[in-house]
Amino acid sequence: MEKPRKGTQTGTFVTYEDSFKIAVAREYLEGKLSQAQLGRKYGLSSGEVVRYFVNWYKKYISQAEVWESGSPLASNADQG
């Protein structure tokens, strides 16, 4: 797999592209490497960044499932 591109540094924070976060999270969830190992592999500051990516990815996936099942705006409009 080609190494995904990191994002850009803005001030003291590095902003990562969504595609990079997804690739790292999926690789971790495959179970072959630890958070620390993936952090080193991709030059991240720590394994904690990988943990953040995994949590972000799980939220990203759950939101995508909501959108696939129907617009959340439509269901909220029915309630109001």
N, C-alpha and C positions, 0 to 999 in steps of 0.2 A: 504494500500500500504506500502510495506517495505521501510524504509527510504533509499534513494539512498546514495551511498558512495561519500563522498567528495574526492577530489584529495589529493595531497601532497603539503607541504609547501616548496618552494624553495627560500631561502633568505627571503625577506620581502613579497613576493607574494605567495598566495595560488593558486595552479593550480588545477582546477576542471575537473573531467572526463566528457567527452561529454554526457554520459548517465545521469549524475547528472544534468547537465545544461538543457538537454532536459526535464527531469522529472519536474524540478522546473518551467521551462517556460510553459510547458503544464498545470501544476496545476494553475499557475497564469492566463493563458488564459481561463481556465474554468470559471473564475470569482468568485470563492467562497472565496478566501482570497486576501487581499491586498499585495502589495510588502513588506511592513513593517511586516505584519503578517507572510509571508513566510520566510522572513529573520530571524525572531525570531524562527520559527518552525525548520529551518534547521541550526541554529547557524551561520548564515552569519553575516558579519560585519555591513551590513545595507540593506535597501530595494533597494539601488542603485545597489547592486550586482544582485538582481533579475531583475532589469531593463536591466542590461547588458546581463543577460542570455536570456531574451525575445528578445532583439534586435539581439543577436547572433543566436538564434533559427530561427527567421524569415529569416535571411540571409542564414542559413544552409538549411532551407526548400527550398528557392528559388533556391539555387545551386543544390540541389537534383533534382528538377524539370527539370532543364536544362540538367542534366546528363541523366535523364530518357527519355527526348525527343531526345537526340542525343549528340554525343561528341562535346563540344565547340571547340576542337582542329580541328576537321574536317571542321567545318564552317569557322574557321579562316584561314585554309590552302587554302580554295577556294578563299578567298579574296586577298591573297598575291600573 
